Amino acid sequence: MTAPNEQDVRPGPDVDRSASGEREQEERAFCVRCGEPTEHPASTPGATLCPVCEWQEAERVACSCT
């Protein structure tokens, strides 16, 4: 699967933006590796990763003293 370009976003979870309870959807960024929606807003700078890819990246860069 190819990663979507930076302009591609999917609607995220409903976010309560006002005291009156009015709901508004927050745009979510795509993971740069697998293309799944992330937990980060689309306005987040840098490479955004989904929770699965974040976990895999942490395992990959963790110290493996052998």
N, C-alpha and C positions, 0 to 999 in steps of 0.2 A: 504494500500500500504506500502510495506517495504521500508525503506530508503536504497539507494544504498551505496555501500562501498566507502571509500575515494578515491579510484582509478578511479571511474566512473566520467567522465566529458563530457560535451557537448560543441560543438563549440559555441562561443559567437558571438557578432556582429563583423563585419569587423572593424579592427583598422588600421589606416594609420600609418605605422611604418617608413616611409622614406620620404625624400623630393621629391623623384621621383614619389610619389603617389602609390607606390607598396602596395597592400592590403594584410593583413595577419590576419587570424582568431585567436582570443584569447580564450583559453580554459576557460570555466566557471565551477564553483563548483555547486554541487547539494545542495538543501535545505535538512538539516538533518531531518526535520519533514515530508515534503510532497513529496520530491524527484524532485521537479521542479527546473529548472535552476535558479541560483541566478544572481545578478548583480555583484558578486564578482569573481575575478579570482580564478582558482583552487589552486593557491599557497597561498591563504589567510589562515593564521593559525586559528585554533579554529573552533567552530561550525558555519557554515554559514546558513543563513535563506533567503528565497525568500522574496520579498516585502510584500506579504500577511501575511506570518508567522511572519515577523518582526513587522508588525502593530498589529497583534493579541497578540504577546508577550508584546509589549508596553502597550496595554490595560490591559493585565492580571496583570502586575506588577505595574501599576499606583496606586497612593494612592486613596483608596476608603474610605474616612473618613465618617463613619456612626454613 
